[in-house]
Amino acid sequence: MTDVEHLLEELSNAPGPSGFEGPVRTIVRRELEPLADGIETDGLGSLMARLGPAEARPRIMLTAHMDELGLIVRRITSEGYVRFQTLGGWLDQALINQRWVIMTRNGPVPGITGIKTVHVMEADARKKLFERGDMFIDVGARDREDAEERLGIRPGDPVAPDSAFTKLAGGDLYLGKAWDDRVGVAVMIEVMRALHAGGSRPATTIAVATVQEEVGLRGAETSAFAVEPDIGINLESGVAGDYPGISADEAQEQLGGGPTLFLHDSSMLPNLRLRDFILDTAHDLDMPVQFNVLTGYGQDASAMQRTHRGTPAINIAVPTRYLHSHNGLIARADVDATIRLVTEVVRRLDASAVTALRDFS
């Protein structure tokens, strides 16, 4: 197993619902601390690692969010079943009959979202879409007291999907949870590793592993305010459109097609000069680049774009199938290409390039 593959596996398997990113932050800190000239966290928990002088300009901000979709415990029924509140944009269908881990004061507690067996359903009920309000997590407790005292479950405890990293297709495709956005976190770490190893750099680069993206881009807002970037590059999981049931008008990315630039989503429009700068770099690297124009989606580059007096920003993504579910799929070749592209882009963002990107006169 390569170092990058091991990092992806570790990040994917780590629990980290929005607002409860601690296990992921521990991994990120371990990886970035030996590379950084300075490292700190803000008041929400986003981790900021600086490569270069603190006061130097230009300042390039890389972001990737640590949080994943999850749940929190709403209450425990008298019978010992857990009712929950969702964190992030789940489809109700994706919650049914899935394994979960409740992160309690006594340690992790496994559970499963229960569903009435088909054997006792009326014919009409079998066609019904189950709604989250009717769902519960079965943790095997005897009653509420058992769940609270023996298992240590309390209201507000975070709940993470339980799904293990697996290699498919001879190891070329990686199946796992939380690629949104652990794949972006891995890319960001590897870009910082390459920049650190590569010697001289024209700009100070701050890698920010943000929190609470899935519930409103909250970590990116506070960290972008602290960093005051001159250029913002967000690293994300893309929306692959190469499987049955999704059309090219909905999403245009394909696994194995290389890094993707978002040209539209519900949160922002990118700086087109920065788009062209990246495309020119990719051309020099003889690297294919994909594009995606989405009607939905929202991501941390929009928070960077709107900070202080405004920042040229863009979202670069690794194509991903089956987002916002217990299992997603990425291609290792796309990960490697994205690392290479972003590293070279940052190396070329010197003061004159940044000035040109920010000049609208």
C-alpha positions in Angstrom: 0.0 0.0 0.0 1.4 3.4 -1.0 1.6 6.3 1.5 -1.1 8.2 -0.4 -3.4 5.2 -0.4 -2.8 4.6 3.3 -3.6 8.3 4.0 -6.8 8.1 2.0 -7.9 4.9 3.8 -7.2 6.5 7.2 -9.0 9.7 6.4 -12.0 7.9 4.9 -12.4 5.5 7.9 -12.1 8.3 10.5 -15.4 9.5 12.1 -16.0 13.2 11.8 -19.6 14.5 11.4 -20.0 18.3 11.1 -19.0 20.0 14.3 -17.2 16.8 15.6 -14.1 16.7 13.4 -11.6 15.9 16.1 -10.4 12.4 14.9 -9.8 13.8 11.4 -8.1 16.9 12.7 -5.7 14.7 14.6 -4.6 13.0 11.4 -4.3 16.3 9.5 -2.2 17.9 12.3 0.1 14.8 12.4 0.7 15.1 8.6 1.1 18.8 8.3 2.9 19.8 11.5 6.3 18.5 10.2 5.9 20.4 7.0 4.6 23.8 8.3 6.3 26.9 9.5 3.4 27.6 11.7 0.2 25.7 12.6 -2.9 26.8 14.6 -6.6 26.4 15.0 -9.4 29.0 15.0 -12.2 29.2 17.4 -14.4 26.8 15.4 -11.7 24.1 15.1 -10.4 24.6 11.5 -6.7 23.8 11.3 -4.4 26.3 9.5 -0.9 25.2 8.5 1.4 27.9 7.0 4.3 27.3 4.6 6.3 30.4 4.2 6.8 33.7 6.2 3.7 34.8 8.2 3.6 38.4 6.9 4.7 37.8 3.3 2.5 38.4 0.3 1.1 37.0 -1.9 -0.8 34.5 0.3 -2.4 31.5 -1.2 -5.2 29.7 0.7 -5.9 26.0 0.1 -9.0 24.6 1.7 -10.6 21.2 2.2 -13.3 20.4 4.7 -12.8 17.7 7.3 -16.5 17.1 8.2 -18.8 14.5 6.7 -22.5 14.0 6.7 -23.7 12.5 10.0 -26.3 12.6 12.7 -26.7 13.6 16.3 -28.6 11.9 19.0 -32.0 13.7 19.6 -33.3 11.5 22.3 -33.5 7.9 23.6 -36.9 6.2 23.8 -38.0 4.3 26.9 -37.3 1.1 25.0 -33.6 2.2 24.3 -33.9 3.2 20.7 -32.1 6.3 19.5 -34.0 9.0 17.6 -31.7 11.4 15.7 -31.3 14.7 13.9 -29.5 14.7 10.6 -26.4 16.8 9.9 -26.0 17.9 6.3 -27.9 17.0 3.1 -29.0 13.4 3.4 -31.6 11.8 1.2 -34.0 9.9 3.4 -33.5 6.8 1.3 -29.8 6.8 2.1 -30.4 6.4 5.8 -32.4 3.2 5.8 -30.9 0.0 7.2 -27.4 1.5 7.5 -24.7 0.9 10.1 -23.6 3.8 12.3 -21.2 4.6 15.1 -22.3 6.8 18.0 -19.3 8.7 19.4 -20.0 8.6 23.2 -18.1 9.5 26.3 -17.5 5.7 26.8 -16.2 5.2 23.3 -17.8 4.2 20.0 -21.2 2.4 20.1 -22.3 0.6 16.9 -25.9 0.7 15.7 -28.2 0.3 12.7 -31.1 2.2 11.4 -34.0 -0.2 11.8 -36.7 -0.9 9.2 -39.9 -2.8 9.4 -39.5 -6.2 7.7 -41.3 -6.7 4.4 -43.0 -9.8 5.8 -45.4 -7.7 7.9 -46.0 -4.8 5.5 -49.2 -4.2 3.7 -48.8 -4.1 -0.1 -49.2 -0.3 -0.3 -46.6 0.3 2.5 -44.0 -1.6 0.5 -44.1 1.1 -2.2 -43.8 3.9 0.4 -40.6 6.1 0.8 -39.6 6.0 4.4 -39.0 9.4 6.0 -36.3 10.2 8.5 -38.8 11.1 11.2 -39.9 7.5 11.3 -36.4 6.1 11.6 -34.4 5.1 14.7 -31.0 3.6 15.5 -31.0 0.2 17.3 -27.9 -0.1 19.5 -29.0 -3.3 21.3 -29.9 -1.5 24.5 -32.4 -3.1 26.9 -34.0 0.3 27.7 -33.2 4.0 28.1 -31.3 3.5 31.3 -29.2 0.8 29.7 -28.4 3.1 26.7 -27.5 6.0 29.0 -25.7 4.3 31.8 -24.0 1.2 30.3 -23.4 2.5 26.8 -22.9 6.2 27.7 -25.2 7.6 25.1 -26.4 11.2 25.6 -28.5 13.7 23.6 -26.2 15.6 21.3 -23.7 12.8 20.8 -22.4 12.7 17.2 -23.2 9.8 14.9 -20.9 8.8 12.0 -21.6 6.4 9.1 -19.9 3.1 9.5 -18.4 2.0 6.2 -14.8 0.7 5.6 -12.4 1.6 2.9 -12.1 -1.1 0.1 -10.3 -1.3 -3.2 -12.2 -2.2 -6.3 -11.2 -3.0 -9.9 -7.8 -4.4 -9.0 -7.0 -1.5 -6.7 -7.6 1.4 -9.2 -10.8 2.5 -7.6 -11.3 3.3 -3.9 -14.6 2.6 -2.2 -15.2 4.4 1.1 -17.3 6.8 3.1 -16.7 10.6 3.5 -14.8 11.2 0.2 -16.7 14.5 0.5 -14.3 15.8 1.5 -11.6 13.5 2.8 -10.3 13.2 -0.7 -9.8 16.9 -0.8 -8.1 16.8 2.6 -5.7 14.1 1.3 -4.9 16.2 -1.9 -4.2 19.3 0.2 -1.8 17.4 2.5 0.1 15.9 -0.4 0.3 19.3 -2.2 1.8 20.8 1.0 4.2 17.8 1.2 5.3 18.4 -2.4 5.7 22.2 -1.9 7.8 21.6 1.2 10.0 19.2 -0.6 10.4 21.4 -3.7 12.5 24.2 -2.3 11.8 27.8 -3.1 8.2 29.0 -3.3 7.0 32.4 -4.7 4.1 32.7 -2.2 3.2 31.9 1.4 0.7 29.0 1.3 -1.8 28.3 4.1 -3.5 24.9 4.0 -6.8 25.0 6.0 -8.7 21.9 7.0 -12.1 23.4 7.6 -15.0 22.4 9.8 -18.8 22.4 9.4 -18.8 22.8 5.6 -21.8 20.5 5.3 -24.0 22.7 7.5 -23.2 26.1 6.0 -19.5 26.6 5.1 -19.0 27.9 8.6 -15.3 26.9 9.1 -14.3 28.5 5.8 -15.9 31.8 6.7 -13.9 32.1 10.0 -10.6 30.8 8.6 -10.7 32.9 5.5 -11.3 36.0 7.7 -8.2 35.0 9.7 -6.0 34.2 6.7 -6.9 37.1 4.4 -5.9 35.2 1.2 -4.9 36.8 -2.1 -6.0 33.7 -4.0 -8.3 30.9 -2.8 -8.2 27.3 -4.1 -10.7 24.9 -2.7 -10.1 21.1 -3.0 -13.3 19.1 -3.1 -15.0 15.9 -4.2 -16.6 16.3 -7.6 -20.0 15.2 -8.8 -19.4 12.3 -11.3 -22.0 11.8 -13.9 -20.8 8.6 -15.4 -23.3 6.0 -14.0 -26.9 5.1 -14.8 -29.6 7.4 -13.6 -27.6 10.7 -14.0 -27.4 12.8 -17.1 -24.8 15.0 -18.7 -27.0 18.0 -18.1 -26.9 17.2 -14.3 -23.1 16.6 -14.0 -20.3 16.3 -16.5 -17.4 14.6 -14.7 -16.2 11.1 -15.2 -13.9 8.9 -13.0 -10.5 8.6 -14.6 -10.9 11.9 -16.6 -8.7 14.0 -14.4 -9.2 17.0 -12.1 -12.4 19.0 -12.5 -13.0 22.8 -12.4 -16.4 23.9 -11.2 -17.7 26.7 -13.4 -21.0 27.2 -11.6 -22.7 26.0 -8.4 -25.3 27.4 -6.1 -22.7 29.1 -3.9 -20.4 30.9 -6.4 -19.0 31.7 -9.8 -15.2 31.3 -10.1 -12.7 33.8 -11.3 -12.3 33.0 -15.0 -8.7 34.4 -15.1 -7.8 31.9 -12.4 -9.6 29.2 -14.5 -7.5 30.1 -17.5 -4.3 30.2 -15.4 -5.1 26.6 -14.2 -5.9 25.5 -17.8 -2.6 26.9 -19.1 -0.7 25.1 -16.3 -2.6 21.8 -17.1 -1.7 22.3 -20.8 2.0 22.6 -20.0 1.7 19.4 -17.9 -0.1 17.7 -20.8 -2.9 16.9 -18.4 -6.6 16.6 -19.2 -9.0 18.7 -17.1 -12.8 18.3 -16.8 -15.5 20.9 -16.2 -18.7 20.8 -14.2 -21.6 23.2 -14.3 -24.0 22.4 -11.5 -27.3 23.8 -10.4 -26.9 22.7 -6.8 -23.8 22.1 -4.6 -22.1 24.6 -2.3 -18.4 24.7 -1.3 -15.7 26.5 0.7 -14.3 28.6 -2.2 -17.4 30.8 -2.0 -16.5 31.8 1.6 -13.0 32.6 0.5 -14.3 34.6 -2.5 -16.4 36.8 -0.2 -13.9 37.5 2.6 -12.7 41.0 3.3 -12.4 42.9 0.0 -12.9 39.8 -2.2 -10.6 37.0 -3.3 -10.2 35.3 -6.7 -11.2 31.8 -6.0 -12.0 28.5 -7.7 -13.1 24.9 -6.8 -10.9 22.0 -8.0 -12.5 18.6 -7.5 -11.7 14.9 -7.7 -14.6 13.2 -9.5 -16.6 11.1 -7.1 -19.6 8.7 -7.5 -22.5 8.4 -5.0 -21.9 11.5 -2.9 -23.8 11.9 0.4 -24.2 8.3 1.2 -22.4 5.6 3.1 -20.2 4.6 0.1 -18.5 6.7 -2.5 -16.1 5.8 -5.3 -13.0 7.6 -6.5 -10.2 6.8 -9.0 -6.6 6.9 -7.7 -5.4 8.3 -11.1 -7.6 11.4 -10.5 -6.2 11.9 -7.0 -2.6 11.8 -8.3 -3.4 14.2 -11.2 -5.1 16.7 -8.9 -2.1 16.7 -6.5 0.3 17.3 -9.4 -1.9 20.1 -11.0 -2.5 22.0 -7.8 1.1 21.8 -6.7 2.3 23.3 -10.0 -0.4 26.0 -10.0 0.7 27.2 -6.5 4.4 27.2 -7.6 3.5 29.5 -10.5 1.4 32.0 -8.4 4.1 34.6 -7.9 3.4 38.2 -7.1 3.0 39.3 -10.7 0.6 36.5 -11.5 -1.5 37.2 -8.4 -1.6 40.9 -9.2 -2.9 40.1 -12.7 -5.6 37.8 -11.4 -6.8 40.5 -8.9 -6.7 43.5 -11.3 -10.1 44.5 -12.7 -9.1 48.0 -13.9 
